[in-house]
Amino acid sequence: MPKKANIFESFSHSAIQQFKEAFGIMDADKDGLLSSSDLVAAFGAHGKNISRRDAQAMLDEVDGHMNFAQMVT
């Protein structure tokens, strides 16, 4: 079975740091996972109101929980 590529190797250290900063901004409750309430808060902080339903629909596009590694992937 071929070795699975490490997605983090595809980006520079600077890019990974920027992704971490963006994830930290979106993770409003700072639990390491993005939830619909995190996304509602993050969008709202930037002047864009979305419903919990819309936020959950975004998260439903991902297999499993949305943590930092999943976001980068």
Backbone as JSON Lines, residues from 0, in Angstrom:
{"i":0,"aa":"M","n":[0.85,-1.17,0.0],"ca":[0.0,0.0,0.0],"c":[0.9,1.24,0.0]}
{"i":1,"aa":"P","n":[0.66,2.2,-0.92],"ca":[1.51,3.4,-0.97],"c":[1.33,4.25,0.29]}
{"i":2,"aa":"K","n":[2.44,4.92,0.65],"ca":[2.4,5.8,1.82],"c":[1.56,7.03,1.52]}
{"i":3,"aa":"K","n":[0.68,7.39,2.46],"ca":[-0.17,8.56,2.3],"c":[0.68,9.82,2.48]}
{"i":4,"aa":"A","n":[0.53,10.77,1.58],"ca":[1.31,12.01,1.63],"c":[0.89,12.84,2.84]}
{"i":5,"aa":"N","n":[1.85,13.5,3.44],"ca":[1.59,14.42,4.55],"c":[1.21,15.77,3.94]}
{"i":6,"aa":"I","n":[-0.03,16.16,4.13],"ca":[-0.55,17.4,3.53],"c":[0.25,18.62,3.98]}
{"i":7,"aa":"F","n":[0.79,18.57,5.19],"ca":[1.53,19.72,5.71],"c":[2.83,19.96,4.94]}
{"i":8,"aa":"E","n":[3.36,18.92,4.28],"ca":[4.57,19.07,3.47],"c":[4.31,19.86,2.2]}
{"i":9,"aa":"S","n":[3.04,20.05,1.85],"ca":[2.67,20.77,0.63],"c":[2.72,22.28,0.81]}
{"i":10,"aa":"F","n":[2.88,22.74,2.06],"ca":[2.83,24.17,2.35],"c":[4.09,24.62,3.08]}
{"i":11,"aa":"S","n":[4.41,25.89,2.92],"ca":[5.55,26.47,3.63],"c":[5.21,26.62,5.11]}
{"i":12,"aa":"H","n":[6.24,26.78,5.92],"ca":[6.05,27.0,7.35],"c":[5.19,28.26,7.56]}
{"i":13,"aa":"S","n":[5.43,29.28,6.78],"ca":[4.68,30.53,6.88],"c":[3.19,30.29,6.58]}
{"i":14,"aa":"A","n":[2.91,29.52,5.57],"ca":[1.52,29.23,5.22],"c":[0.83,28.46,6.34]}
{"i":15,"aa":"I","n":[1.51,27.48,6.91],"ca":[0.94,26.7,8.01],"c":[0.63,27.62,9.19]}
{"i":16,"aa":"Q","n":[1.53,28.56,9.48],"ca":[1.29,29.51,10.57],"c":[0.06,30.37,10.28]}
{"i":17,"aa":"Q","n":[-0.12,30.77,9.03],"ca":[-1.3,31.56,8.66],"c":[-2.57,30.73,8.81]}
{"i":18,"aa":"F","n":[-2.51,29.45,8.42],"ca":[-3.66,28.56,8.59],"c":[-4.0,28.42,10.07]}
{"i":19,"aa":"K","n":[-2.97,28.27,10.93],"ca":[-3.2,28.14,12.37],"c":[-3.87,29.39,12.93]}
{"i":20,"aa":"E","n":[-3.42,30.54,12.46],"ca":[-4.02,31.8,12.92],"c":[-5.48,31.88,12.5]}
{"i":21,"aa":"A","n":[-5.77,31.52,11.25],"ca":[-7.14,31.55,10.76],"c":[-8.02,30.56,11.53]}
{"i":22,"aa":"F","n":[-7.49,29.37,11.78],"ca":[-8.25,28.39,12.55],"c":[-8.53,28.91,13.95]}
{"i":23,"aa":"G","n":[-7.53,29.53,14.56],"ca":[-7.7,30.08,15.9],"c":[-8.76,31.16,15.96]}
{"i":24,"aa":"I","n":[-8.87,31.94,14.91],"ca":[-9.91,32.97,14.84],"c":[-11.29,32.33,14.73]}
{"i":25,"aa":"M","n":[-11.39,31.29,13.93],"ca":[-12.69,30.63,13.73],"c":[-13.11,29.79,14.93]}
{"i":26,"aa":"D","n":[-12.16,29.24,15.66],"ca":[-12.46,28.37,16.8],"c":[-12.8,29.24,18.02]}
{"i":27,"aa":"A","n":[-13.99,29.82,18.02],"ca":[-14.4,30.79,19.03],"c":[-14.35,30.24,20.45]}
{"i":28,"aa":"D","n":[-14.71,28.97,20.64],"ca":[-14.7,28.41,21.99],"c":[-13.37,27.75,22.36]}
{"i":29,"aa":"K","n":[-12.42,27.79,21.44],"ca":[-11.04,27.33,21.67],"c":[-10.94,25.88,22.14]}
{"i":30,"aa":"D","n":[-11.83,25.02,21.59],"ca":[-11.77,23.6,21.96],"c":[-11.04,22.74,20.94]}
{"i":31,"aa":"G","n":[-10.49,23.36,19.89],"ca":[-9.73,22.61,18.88],"c":[-10.58,22.02,17.77]}
{"i":32,"aa":"L","n":[-11.88,22.26,17.82],"ca":[-12.8,21.78,16.78],"c":[-13.7,22.92,16.36]}
{"i":33,"aa":"L","n":[-14.02,22.96,15.07],"ca":[-14.96,23.97,14.6],"c":[-16.37,23.41,14.68]}
{"i":34,"aa":"S","n":[-17.26,24.16,15.29],"ca":[-18.67,23.8,15.4],"c":[-19.48,24.84,14.64]}
{"i":35,"aa":"S","n":[-20.77,24.55,14.49],"ca":[-21.62,25.52,13.81],"c":[-21.65,26.84,14.56]}
{"i":36,"aa":"S","n":[-21.64,26.8,15.89],"ca":[-21.64,28.05,16.66],"c":[-20.33,28.82,16.47]}
{"i":37,"aa":"D","n":[-19.21,28.1,16.32],"ca":[-17.93,28.76,16.03],"c":[-18.01,29.5,14.69]}
{"i":38,"aa":"L","n":[-18.56,28.84,13.68],"ca":[-18.64,29.46,12.37],"c":[-19.59,30.65,12.36]}
{"i":39,"aa":"V","n":[-20.72,30.53,13.04],"ca":[-21.66,31.66,13.14],"c":[-20.96,32.85,13.78]}
{"i":40,"aa":"A","n":[-20.21,32.6,14.86],"ca":[-19.5,33.69,15.54],"c":[-18.4,34.28,14.66]}
{"i":41,"aa":"A","n":[-17.65,33.43,13.98],"ca":[-16.56,33.91,13.12],"c":[-17.08,34.76,11.97]}
{"i":42,"aa":"F","n":[-18.13,34.28,11.31],"ca":[-18.71,35.06,10.22],"c":[-19.27,36.36,10.75]}
{"i":43,"aa":"G","n":[-19.99,36.3,11.89],"ca":[-20.59,37.49,12.48],"c":[-19.55,38.54,12.85]}
{"i":44,"aa":"A","n":[-18.39,38.08,13.33],"ca":[-17.31,39.01,13.7],"c":[-16.78,39.77,12.5]}
{"i":45,"aa":"H","n":[-17.05,39.24,11.32],"ca":[-16.59,39.89,10.09],"c":[-17.74,40.45,9.27]}
{"i":46,"aa":"G","n":[-18.89,40.69,9.96],"ca":[-20.0,41.38,9.32],"c":[-20.89,40.54,8.44]}
{"i":47,"aa":"K","n":[-20.73,39.23,8.48],"ca":[-21.54,38.34,7.64],"c":[-22.36,37.43,8.55]}
{"i":48,"aa":"N","n":[-23.65,37.6,8.54],"ca":[-24.53,36.77,9.37],"c":[-24.93,35.52,8.6]}
{"i":49,"aa":"I","n":[-24.7,34.38,9.21],"ca":[-25.15,33.11,8.64],"c":[-25.94,32.37,9.72]}
{"i":50,"aa":"S","n":[-26.81,31.5,9.28],"ca":[-27.61,30.73,10.23],"c":[-26.8,29.52,10.71]}
{"i":51,"aa":"R","n":[-27.23,28.97,11.83],"ca":[-26.6,27.73,12.31],"c":[-26.78,26.62,11.29]}
{"i":52,"aa":"R","n":[-27.92,26.62,10.63],"ca":[-28.19,25.6,9.6],"c":[-27.16,25.7,8.47]}
{"i":53,"aa":"D","n":[-26.9,26.93,8.01],"ca":[-25.9,27.11,6.95],"c":[-24.5,26.71,7.43]}
{"i":54,"aa":"A","n":[-24.18,27.07,8.67],"ca":[-22.88,26.71,9.22],"c":[-22.75,25.2,9.33]}
{"i":55,"aa":"Q","n":[-23.82,24.55,9.79],"ca":[-23.77,23.09,9.91],"c":[-23.66,22.44,8.54]}
{"i":56,"aa":"A","n":[-24.3,23.0,7.54],"ca":[-24.21,22.47,6.17],"c":[-22.76,22.5,5.68]}
{"i":57,"aa":"M","n":[-22.03,23.56,6.02],"ca":[-20.61,23.64,5.67],"c":[-19.83,22.51,6.34]}
{"i":58,"aa":"L","n":[-20.09,22.31,7.6],"ca":[-19.38,21.28,8.36],"c":[-19.76,19.87,7.9]}
{"i":59,"aa":"D","n":[-20.98,19.7,7.43],"ca":[-21.43,18.39,6.97],"c":[-20.72,17.94,5.7]}
{"i":60,"aa":"E","n":[-20.04,18.86,5.03],"ca":[-19.28,18.51,3.83],"c":[-17.99,17.77,4.15]}
{"i":61,"aa":"V","n":[-17.64,17.71,5.43],"ca":[-16.39,17.11,5.89],"c":[-16.69,15.78,6.57]}
{"i":62,"aa":"D","n":[-15.81,14.8,6.34],"ca":[-15.92,13.54,7.07],"c":[-15.33,13.72,8.45]}
{"i":63,"aa":"G","n":[-16.11,13.51,9.47],"ca":[-15.62,13.61,10.84],"c":[-15.64,15.03,11.36]}
{"i":64,"aa":"H","n":[-14.89,15.22,12.43],"ca":[-14.82,16.54,13.08],"c":[-13.89,17.47,12.32]}
{"i":65,"aa":"M","n":[-14.19,18.75,12.36],"ca":[-13.35,19.75,11.7],"c":[-12.32,20.27,12.69]}
{"i":66,"aa":"N","n":[-11.15,19.63,12.69],"ca":[-10.03,20.12,13.5],"c":[-9.05,20.8,12.56]}
{"i":67,"aa":"F","n":[-7.91,21.23,13.1],"ca":[-6.95,21.97,12.29],"c":[-6.44,21.13,11.11]}
{"i":68,"aa":"A","n":[-6.05,19.89,11.36],"ca":[-5.53,19.05,10.28],"c":[-6.57,18.82,9.2]}
{"i":69,"aa":"Q","n":[-7.82,18.63,9.59],"ca":[-8.9,18.43,8.62],"c":[-9.1,19.69,7.79]}
{"i":70,"aa":"M","n":[-9.0,20.85,8.42],"ca":[-9.16,22.1,7.68],"c":[-8.07,22.24,6.62]}
{"i":71,"aa":"V","n":[-6.84,21.94,6.98],"ca":[-5.74,22.05,6.02],"c":[-5.93,21.05,4.88]}
{"i":72,"aa":"T","n":[-6.38,19.87,5.23],"ca":[-6.6,18.83,4.21],"c":[-7.7,19.24,3.25]}
